[in-house]
Amino acid sequence: MQGVDFVTVDPDDRRQLRELRKIWLPYWRETTTRDGSKPEKRRKIYRRLKNRVAHAHKTQKTGFNALYSEGRMVGFAFFGLSGGIRSIGIPPDYGMVMEFCIALSFRRKGFATEMNRQMEKLFLDWGITNTFLTPDPVTGDPFWRSVGYHDSQLKDPDTHRLIYVKEIHE
Ligand SMILES: CC(C)(COP(=O)(O)OP(=O)(O)OC[C@H]1O[C@@H](n2cnc3c(N)ncnc32)[C@H](O)[C@@H]1OP(=O)(O)O)[C@@H](O)C(=O)NCCC(=O)NCCS
């Protein structure tokens, strides 16, 4: 895909964070209210973003990156070494995709496929060859299947959500 960059988010870049908030807020509301839950307050949702960006900045093998197309931010991903989930047998060297979104008006154009490709390159650079995630049931499920994830038949012991896995290659 031409004209696309996958860039580390800088916690001190206010302009970049403002752009990111515009995609983050609707993403958080979209994916956390599907089960009928009440949406959280805007300030709390923004604080969650700030905490994640700060965590990625100070943690090895963890990224909070934004995807740009022709200089315009179209999505983001938060991902990294997971530490595993011991109680269900997910090894500590597995990578995990924590957050992943393409802004509504840019969907179904292949941007998420491209963002996943670039994210997988970073996982491989970090020596991570197996990854897992808990897919959003509406948009996440068909997308993750389309890029090679499958249902592991395991459930996250805390959230009880399905866990999808993938072995990644060059
Ligand atoms: C999931 C998401 C990232 C997909 O982004 P996208 O840029 O639209 O995905 P792509 O264009 O790369 O889609 C690739 C393929 O995935 C599948 N797919 C993606 N979104 C789909 C949807 N809503 N319904 C059915 N299939 C879908 C299709 O097979 C698609 O190929 P096609 O468009 O040729 O049919 C986006 O819908 C999103 O941000 N959703 C809200 C947040 C979310 O669910 N994130 C994942 C959290 S686990």
The ligand as an ORCA input file, in Angstrom:
! r2SCAN-3c Opt
* xyz 0 1
  C     -11.848     -4.269     12.578
  C     -11.347     -3.070     11.791
  C      -9.985     -2.654     12.369
  C     -11.199     -3.461     10.322
  O     -10.642     -2.342      9.622
  P     -10.742     -2.192      8.022
  O      -9.685     -1.220      7.592
  O     -12.130     -1.925      7.642
  O     -10.338     -3.673      7.542
  P      -9.854     -4.106      6.062
  O     -10.388     -3.142      5.051
  O      -8.391     -4.336      6.069
  O     -10.632     -5.500      5.942
  C     -10.027     -6.697      5.485
  C     -11.075     -7.795      5.426
  O     -11.577     -8.069      6.753
  C     -12.970     -8.429      6.680
  N     -13.762     -7.401      7.358
  C     -13.295     -6.229      7.890
  N     -14.292     -5.549      8.495
  C     -15.417     -6.293      8.334
  C     -16.776     -6.127      8.723
  N     -17.172     -5.022      9.408
  N     -17.677     -7.073      8.377
  C     -17.293     -8.177      7.691
  N     -15.998     -8.400      7.286
  C     -15.081     -7.474      7.607
  C     -13.318     -8.477      5.198
  O     -13.026     -9.778      4.740
  C     -12.317     -7.465      4.630
  O     -12.076     -7.664      3.244
  P     -13.077     -6.991      2.164
  O     -13.277     -5.544      2.563
  O     -12.328     -7.162      0.886
  O     -14.361     -7.775      2.254
  C     -12.348     -1.872     11.879
  O     -13.636     -2.293     11.475
  C     -12.474     -1.284     13.274
  O     -11.663     -0.440     13.678
  N     -13.499     -1.732     14.023
  C     -13.765     -1.220     15.384
  C     -12.716     -1.657     16.358
  C     -12.398     -3.122     16.307
  O     -13.243     -3.989     16.173
  N     -11.085     -3.388     16.444
  C     -10.588     -4.706     16.616
  C     -10.587     -4.927     18.071
  S     -10.245     -6.592     18.467
*
